[in-house]
Amino acid sequence: MTLPRLTSLDELHPGDRYELGRLTLSLDEIRDFASRYDPQPFHLDEDAAQDSIFGTVVAAGLHTLSACFGMLMASPLLKDISLAGSAMDVRWPAALRPGEEVAVAVEVVEVRPSRARRDRGSARLRYVATRVADGVIVLDATGLHHLRR
């Protein structure tokens, strides 16, 4: 599916949904991210991870979020209108294990033109990453994006 290249915040409407594609994080990617940004044993060491609540190595939640956010930013969707972001509410209902494929989508929750600056506004976008194998959500995050009009 080809994503549109939006030219204005005004093209977004609550309820719109965009499929960003699928993502898989390898064990090496998980270890690399964790060693730099979240060096907890259950992200780095298979033996140590066996004694964790996960029972195996899992991706850092921030790694999952970053990868999904990166998919949106690398897509054409907001390329011409993205100005910044200023908030994010994040939940990780389930862990993402190495090699598990997730489908990533973004949904428009709210759109608000700025009252003070007519050339911009904001949109609340919900990121959802769902494990393909069983339909379990591994990321549910809503971010506030500031966008051109």
N, CA and C of each residue as an Amber inpcrd file, in Angstrom:
protein
   447
   0.8380000  -1.1800000   0.0000000   0.0000000   0.0000000   0.0000000
   0.8840000   1.2450000   0.0000000   0.5790000   2.1690000  -0.8790000
   1.3250000   3.4070000  -0.9680000   0.6450000   4.4650000  -0.1080000
   1.4310000   5.0970000   0.7380000   0.8930000   6.1540000   1.5910000
   0.8710000   7.4750000   0.8380000  -0.1270000   8.3040000   1.0840000
  -0.1530000   9.6190000   0.4360000   0.9210000  10.5280000   1.0260000
   1.2750000  11.5630000   0.3100000   2.1840000  12.5980000   0.8090000
   1.3100000  13.8180000   1.0840000   0.9740000  14.0080000   2.3590000
   0.0580000  15.0820000   2.7260000   0.6990000  16.4430000   2.5250000
  -0.1350000  17.4260000   2.1870000   0.3560000  18.7850000   1.9880000
  -0.1690000  19.7430000   3.0510000  -1.0400000  19.2520000   3.9260000
  -1.6080000  20.1190000   4.9550000  -2.2120000  19.2950000   6.0890000
  -2.1380000  19.8480000   7.2670000  -2.8320000  19.2850000   8.4280000
  -4.3100000  19.0520000   8.1090000  -4.8720000  19.9250000   7.2820000
  -6.3040000  19.8660000   6.9610000  -6.7090000  18.5900000   6.2220000
  -5.7410000  17.8330000   5.7410000  -6.0440000  16.5730000   5.0650000
  -6.2350000  15.4150000   6.0490000  -5.9420000  15.6520000   7.3130000
  -6.1270000  14.6260000   8.3420000  -7.4830000  14.7830000   9.0070000
  -8.1160000  13.6550000   9.3020000  -9.4290000  13.6590000   9.9410000
  -9.4780000  12.5660000  10.9990000 -10.0760000  12.8500000  12.1490000
 -10.2050000  11.8090000  13.1690000 -10.8130000  10.5410000  12.5680000
 -10.1960000   9.4180000  12.8990000 -10.6520000   8.1390000  12.3640000
  -9.8350000   7.6520000  11.1770000  -9.0960000   8.5540000  10.5130000
  -8.2300000   8.1100000   9.4190000  -7.2140000   7.1190000   9.9630000
  -6.8930000   6.1200000   9.1790000  -5.9100000   5.1060000   9.5820000
  -4.9710000   4.8560000   8.4150000  -3.6910000   4.8160000   8.7240000
  -2.6700000   4.5780000   7.7150000  -1.8240000   3.3800000   8.1300000
  -1.7200000   2.4030000   7.2580000  -0.9030000   1.2190000   7.4940000
   0.5240000   1.5580000   7.0700000   1.4470000   1.5310000   8.0130000
   2.8310000   1.8970000   7.7230000   3.6590000   0.7290000   7.2150000
   3.2080000  -0.4870000   7.4690000   3.9470000  -1.6510000   7.0200000
   4.2520000  -2.5880000   8.1790000   5.1990000  -3.4870000   7.9430000
   5.5720000  -4.4870000   8.9490000   7.0210000  -4.2930000   9.3670000
   7.2790000  -4.7410000  10.5930000   8.5770000  -4.5370000  11.2090000
   8.9760000  -5.7840000  11.9840000  10.2370000  -6.1400000  11.9000000
  10.8020000  -7.2310000  12.6940000  12.1390000  -6.7630000  13.2380000
  12.3550000  -6.9310000  14.5420000  13.6390000  -6.5940000  15.1510000
  14.4110000  -7.8780000  15.4220000  15.6410000  -7.9210000  14.9450000
  16.4830000  -9.1060000  15.1550000  17.0970000  -9.0620000  16.5530000
  17.6050000 -10.1990000  16.9770000  18.2870000 -10.2770000  18.2640000
  19.4700000  -9.3080000  18.2950000  20.2210000  -9.2290000  17.2090000
  21.3600000  -8.3100000  17.1550000  20.9160000  -6.8550000  17.2870000
  19.8310000  -6.4890000  16.6080000  19.3170000  -5.1120000  16.7180000
  18.8660000  -4.8130000  18.1460000  18.1880000  -5.7610000  18.7570000
  17.7010000  -5.5820000  20.1340000  18.8820000  -5.4020000  21.0890000
  19.8960000  -6.2360000  20.9400000  21.0750000  -6.1320000  21.8080000
  21.8310000  -4.8230000  21.5710000  21.9500000  -4.4180000  20.3180000
  22.6640000  -3.1870000  19.9970000  21.9720000  -1.9750000  20.6290000
  20.6650000  -1.8760000  20.4470000  19.9110000  -0.7600000  21.0300000
  20.0310000  -0.7860000  22.5580000  19.8010000  -1.9490000  23.1280000
  19.8250000  -2.0700000  24.5890000  21.2010000  -1.7510000  25.1580000
  22.2450000  -2.1910000  24.4960000  23.5870000  -1.9410000  25.0390000
  23.8790000  -0.4500000  25.0990000  23.2790000   0.3220000  24.2150000
  23.5060000   1.7680000  24.2040000  22.5010000   2.5420000  25.0460000
  21.2380000   2.0970000  25.0950000  20.1900000   2.9350000  25.6740000
  19.3810000   2.3090000  26.8060000  19.4090000   1.0040000  26.9490000
  18.6160000   0.3440000  27.9940000  19.2720000  -0.9820000  28.3660000
  20.4540000  -0.9180000  28.9990000  21.2420000  -2.1340000  29.2270000
  20.7520000  -3.0030000  30.3840000  19.5230000  -3.4200000  30.3060000
  18.9840000  -4.3470000  31.3000000  19.2310000  -5.7800000  30.8110000
  19.4910000  -6.6980000  31.7320000  19.8650000  -8.0680000  31.3440000
  18.8590000  -8.7620000  30.4260000  17.5690000  -8.5100000  30.6070000
  16.5760000  -9.2060000  29.7690000  16.5220000  -8.6790000  28.3400000
  17.2660000  -7.6100000  28.0350000  17.4100000  -7.1320000  26.6610000
  18.7120000  -7.6280000  26.0340000  19.6350000  -8.0990000  26.8750000
  20.9870000  -8.3790000  26.3990000  21.4180000  -9.8320000  26.4680000
  20.9710000 -10.5540000  27.4840000  21.5320000 -11.8720000  27.7800000
  20.4310000 -12.9240000  27.8750000  20.5200000 -13.9340000  27.0390000
  19.4670000 -14.9590000  27.0080000  19.3590000 -15.7260000  28.3270000
  20.4740000 -16.0140000  28.9550000  20.4240000 -16.7250000  30.2350000
  19.7790000 -15.8700000  31.3180000  20.2000000 -14.6250000  31.4150000
  19.6200000 -13.7240000  32.4160000  18.1340000 -13.4750000  32.1360000
  17.7870000 -13.4160000  30.8730000  16.3930000 -13.1610000  30.4980000
  15.4630000 -14.3000000  30.9170000  16.0050000 -15.5080000  31.0350000
  15.1810000 -16.6520000  31.4560000  14.6170000 -16.4470000  32.8560000
  15.3240000 -15.7100000  33.6880000  14.8730000 -15.4510000  35.0640000
  14.0290000 -14.1860000  35.1780000  13.7820000 -13.5100000  34.0680000
  12.9890000 -12.2760000  34.0910000  11.5030000 -12.6120000  33.9490000
  10.6630000 -11.6120000  34.0490000   9.2230000 -11.8160000  33.8560000
   8.8870000 -12.2000000  32.4180000   9.8550000 -11.9900000  31.5020000
   9.6130000 -12.3010000  30.0960000  10.0250000 -13.7210000  29.7280000
  11.0240000 -14.2570000  30.4110000  11.4970000 -15.6060000  30.1390000
  12.4190000 -15.7180000  28.9470000  12.6120000 -14.6310000  28.2480000
  13.4710000 -14.6030000  27.0670000  13.8820000 -13.1610000  26.8040000
  14.8440000 -12.9730000  25.9180000  15.2340000 -11.6270000  25.5230000
  14.0540000 -10.9500000  24.8330000  13.8380000  -9.6830000  25.1550000
  12.7820000  -8.8830000  24.5150000  13.3540000  -7.5230000  24.1430000
  12.7190000  -6.8900000  23.1900000  13.1200000  -5.5390000  22.7820000
  12.7710000  -4.5490000  23.8750000  13.6110000  -3.5530000  24.0390000
  13.2840000  -2.4550000  24.9310000  12.0290000  -1.7590000  24.3980000
  11.1570000  -1.3420000  25.2970000   9.9590000  -0.6300000  24.8600000
  10.2940000   0.6070000  24.0460000  11.3310000   1.3240000  24.4680000
  11.7360000   2.5240000  23.7220000  12.2760000   2.1730000  22.3340000
  12.8480000   0.9880000  22.1900000  13.2970000   0.5280000  20.8730000
  12.0820000   0.2880000  19.9680000  11.0870000  -0.3780000  20.5110000
   9.8580000  -0.6300000  19.7450000   9.2200000   0.6940000  19.3250000
   9.1130000   1.6210000  20.2730000   8.5460000   2.9400000  19.9700000
   9.3670000   3.6550000  18.9070000  10.6820000   3.6840000  19.0720000
  11.5450000   4.3820000  18.1220000  11.4350000   3.7970000  16.7190000
  11.3960000   2.4760000  16.6260000  11.2960000   1.8250000  15.3230000
   9.9780000   2.1750000  14.6330000   8.8880000   2.1850000  15.3920000
   7.5740000   2.5080000  14.8170000   7.4950000   3.9840000  14.4320000
   8.0010000   4.8540000  15.3000000   8.0390000   6.2860000  14.9950000
   8.8820000   6.5240000  13.7440000  10.0000000   5.8200000  13.6580000
  10.8580000   5.9450000  12.4860000  10.1710000   5.5490000  11.2000000
   9.2970000   4.5450000  11.2770000   8.5500000   4.1410000  10.0820000
   7.6600000   5.2790000   9.5840000   7.0210000   5.9950000  10.5150000
   6.1760000   7.1260000  10.1120000   7.0280000   8.2410000   9.5220000
   8.1160000   8.5750000  10.1940000   8.9450000   9.6850000   9.7290000
   9.6440000   9.3830000   8.4060000   9.9210000   8.1110000   8.1380000
  10.5490000   7.7270000   6.8710000   9.5310000   7.6290000   5.7270000
   8.2610000   7.5720000   6.0740000   7.2110000   7.4680000   5.0510000
   6.9510000   8.8480000   4.4390000   6.2400000   8.8880000   3.3170000
   5.9150000  10.1820000   2.7190000   4.7970000  10.9380000   3.4510000
   4.0770000  10.2700000   4.3240000   2.8460000  10.8150000   4.8980000
   2.9910000  12.2360000   5.4480000   3.9120000  12.4640000   6.3580000
   4.0600000  13.7830000   6.9990000   5.3050000  14.5250000   6.5410000
   6.0020000  13.9870000   5.5550000   7.2990000  14.5190000   5.1310000
   7.2870000  16.0290000   4.8890000   6.2610000  16.5550000   4.2600000
   6.2170000  17.9830000   3.9130000   5.5590000  18.8550000   4.9830000
   4.9580000  18.2480000   5.9960000   4.1950000  19.0670000   6.9440000
   4.6290000  18.9350000   8.3970000   5.5280000  18.0260000   8.7080000
   5.9360000  17.8140000  10.0900000   6.8070000  18.9610000  10.5810000
   6.4530000  19.5250000  11.7280000   7.2200000  20.6080000  12.3440000
   7.9240000  20.1530000  13.6190000   7.2460000  19.3670000  14.4320000
   7.8080000  18.9060000  15.7110000   6.7720000  18.0450000  16.4180000
   7.1810000  17.5130000  17.5420000   6.2710000  16.8050000  18.4350000
   6.5050000  17.3350000  19.8370000   5.4990000  17.1910000  20.7050000
   5.6970000  17.7520000  22.0540000   5.1390000  16.8940000  23.1810000
   4.5840000  15.7450000  22.8590000   4.0640000  14.8940000  23.9290000
   3.8550000  13.4880000  23.3900000   3.9280000  12.5090000  24.3130000
   3.6190000  11.1410000  23.9270000   3.1760000  10.3670000  25.1560000
   2.0860000   9.6570000  24.9950000   1.5760000   8.7530000  26.0270000
   1.7970000   7.3480000  25.4820000   2.5850000   6.5460000  26.2000000
   3.0260000   5.2580000  25.6630000   2.6550000   4.1100000  26.5790000
   2.1980000   3.0170000  25.9450000   1.9340000   1.7710000  26.6630000
   2.4980000   0.6100000  25.8540000   3.0370000  -0.3630000  26.5900000
   3.5410000  -1.5910000  25.9870000   2.7670000  -2.7570000  26.5930000
   1.6070000  -3.1040000  26.0330000   0.7810000  -4.1670000  26.6200000
   1.4160000  -5.5550000  26.5920000   2.3480000  -5.7750000  25.6690000
   3.0220000  -7.0700000  25.5680000   4.4350000  -6.8280000  25.0480000
   5.3090000  -7.7670000  25.3280000   6.7060000  -7.6550000  24.9080000
   6.8730000  -8.0530000  23.4400000   7.8900000  -7.4850000  22.8210000
   8.2630000  -7.8500000  21.4580000   9.5580000  -8.6580000  21.5170000
   9.4860000  -9.8840000  21.0350000  10.6350000 -10.7800000  21.0540000
  11.3740000 -10.7270000  19.7190000  12.6400000 -11.1200000  19.7180000
  13.4070000 -11.1220000  18.4690000  12.7120000 -11.9520000  17.3890000
  12.6840000 -11.4110000  16.1960000  12.1240000 -12.1260000  15.0540000
  10.6170000 -12.0860000  14.9290000   9.9210000 -11.5120000  15.9080000
   8.4530000 -11.4240000  15.7990000   8.0880000 -10.2550000  14.8880000
   7.2310000 -10.5340000  13.9400000   6.7910000  -9.5100000  13.0000000
   5.5870000  -8.7630000  13.5630000   5.6250000  -7.4320000  13.4500000
   4.4840000  -6.6190000  13.8580000   4.0210000  -5.7710000  12.6800000
   2.7100000  -5.5500000  12.6340000   2.1160000  -4.6270000  11.6720000
   1.9580000  -3.2940000  12.3860000   2.4050000  -2.2220000  11.7450000
   2.3980000  -0.9010000  12.3650000   1.4200000  -0.0050000  11.6230000
   0.5440000   0.6340000  12.3880000  -0.4310000   1.5630000  11.8250000
  -0.4550000   2.8290000  12.6570000  -0.8910000   3.9060000  12.0400000
  -1.0910000   5.1600000  12.7550000  -2.5260000   5.6140000  12.4840000
  -3.1920000   6.0330000  13.5620000  -4.5850000   6.4680000  13.4830000
  -4.6780000   7.9230000  13.9280000  -5.4970000   8.6970000  13.2500000
  -5.7030000  10.0950000  13.6270000  -6.7610000  10.1350000  14.7280000
  -6.3760000  10.6670000  15.8800000  -7.2750000  10.7700000  17.0220000
  -7.9530000  12.1360000  17.0610000  -7.1780000  13.1780000  16.8070000
  -7.6930000  14.5450000  16.9320000  -6.8890000  15.4670000  16.0180000
  -7.5400000  16.4600000  15.4510000  -6.8910000  17.4710000  14.6230000
  -7.3330000  18.8330000  15.1190000  -6.3580000  19.7180000  15.3740000
  -6.6740000  21.0700000  15.8620000  -5.8600000  22.1250000  15.1280000
  -6.5080000  22.9360000  14.3120000  -5.7980000  24.0850000  13.7440000
  -5.4390000  25.0530000  14.8740000  -4.2950000  25.7080000  14.7340000
  -3.8670000  26.6750000  15.7440000  -4.7180000  27.9310000  15.6450000
  -5.1040000  28.4690000  16.7780000  -5.8480000  29.7400000  16.7960000
  -4.9020000  30.9150000  16.6040000  -3.6850000  30.7660000  17.0900000
  -2.7240000  31.8680000  17.0500000  -1.9340000  31.9190000  15.7400000
  -1.6700000  30.7700000  15.1450000  -0.8580000  30.6940000  13.9240000
  -1.6380000  29.9420000  12.8620000  -2.1810000  30.6490000  11.9140000
  -3.0410000  30.0360000  10.8970000  -2.3000000  29.0820000   9.9550000
  -0.9780000  29.1350000   9.9630000  -0.2030000  28.2980000   9.0540000
   0.1350000  26.9280000   9.6430000  -0.4040000  26.6270000  10.8420000
  -0.0790000  25.3560000  11.4840000  -1.1710000  24.8980000  12.4290000
  -0.9660000  23.7160000  12.9590000  -1.8910000  23.1530000  13.9320000
  -1.2690000  21.9060000  14.5280000  -2.0970000  21.1160000  15.1630000
  -1.5780000  19.8980000  15.7790000  -2.5330000  18.7400000  15.5410000
  -1.9730000  17.5540000  15.6220000  -2.7670000  16.3270000  15.4890000
  -2.2740000  15.3240000  16.5200000  -3.2050000  14.6500000  17.1550000
  -2.8630000  13.5320000  18.0270000  -2.9460000  12.2730000  17.1620000
  -1.8280000  11.5770000  17.0860000  -1.7400000  10.3620000  16.2850000
  -1.4560000   9.1860000  17.1950000  -2.1970000   8.1200000  16.9840000
  -2.0360000   6.9050000  17.7850000  -1.2660000   5.8820000  16.9760000
  -0.1540000   5.4320000  17.5270000   0.6680000   4.3880000  16.9220000
   0.2580000   3.0620000  17.5320000  -0.0110000   2.0810000  16.6950000
  -0.3540000   0.7540000  17.1790000   0.5050000  -0.2640000  16.4270000
   1.2340000  -1.0780000  17.1930000   2.0180000  -2.1740000  16.6040000
   1.4160000  -3.4770000  17.1030000   0.9900000  -4.3140000  16.1790000
   0.2840000  -5.5540000  16.4900000   1.0780000  -6.7480000  15.9740000
   1.3340000  -7.7160000  16.8610000   2.0360000  -8.9290000  16.4440000
   1.2120000  -9.6450000  15.3820000   1.8260000  -9.9400000  14.2680000
   1.1350000 -10.5790000  13.1450000   0.6770000 -11.9850000  13.5070000
   1.4950000 -12.7270000  14.2260000   1.1970000 -14.1380000  14.5200000
  -0.0630000 -14.3430000  15.3430000  -0.3380000 -13.4180000  16.2900000
  -1.4760000 -13.6570000  17.1910000  -2.3800000 -12.4440000  17.4410000
  -2.0960000 -11.3160000  16.7870000  -2.9460000 -10.1400000  16.9370000
  -2.7770000  -9.3810000  18.2390000  -1.7540000  -9.7050000  19.0260000
  -1.5170000  -9.0360000  20.2980000  -0.8180000  -7.6970000  20.0570000
  -1.3060000  -6.6660000  20.7110000  -0.7160000  -5.3330000  20.5990000
   0.5330000  -5.2690000  21.4690000   1.6440000  -4.8090000  20.8770000
   2.8980000  -4.6660000  21.6270000   3.2560000  -3.2000000  21.8630000
   2.6040000  -2.3000000  21.1510000   2.8040000  -0.8580000  21.3460000
   1.4870000  -0.1470000  21.1020000   1.1450000   0.7410000  22.0220000
  -0.0370000   1.5920000  21.8820000   0.3660000   2.9590000  22.4140000
   0.6440000   3.8880000  21.5110000   1.1640000   5.2010000  21.8960000
   0.4230000   6.3020000  21.1620000   0.1740000   7.3860000  21.8460000
  -0.4580000   8.5400000  21.2170000   0.4720000   9.7330000  21.3630000
   0.8250000  10.3300000  20.2280000   1.7410000  11.4620000  20.2150000
   1.0830000  12.7150000  19.6820000   1.5570000  13.8470000  20.1550000
   1.0800000  15.1470000  19.6840000   2.0730000  15.6580000  18.6560000
   1.6250000  15.7920000  17.4110000   2.4570000  16.2600000  16.3030000
   2.0200000  17.6680000  15.9050000   2.9770000  18.5480000  15.7010000
   2.7070000  19.8940000  15.2080000   2.9910000  19.8880000  13.7050000
   1.9930000  20.3290000  12.9320000   2.0300000  20.1550000  11.4840000
   1.6620000  21.4400000  10.7480000   2.1970000  21.5830000   9.5460000
   1.8540000  22.7390000   8.6810000   0.4540000  22.5950000   8.1200000
  -0.1220000  23.7530000   7.8030000  -1.4220000  23.7790000   7.1210000
  -1.2260000  24.2760000   5.7080000
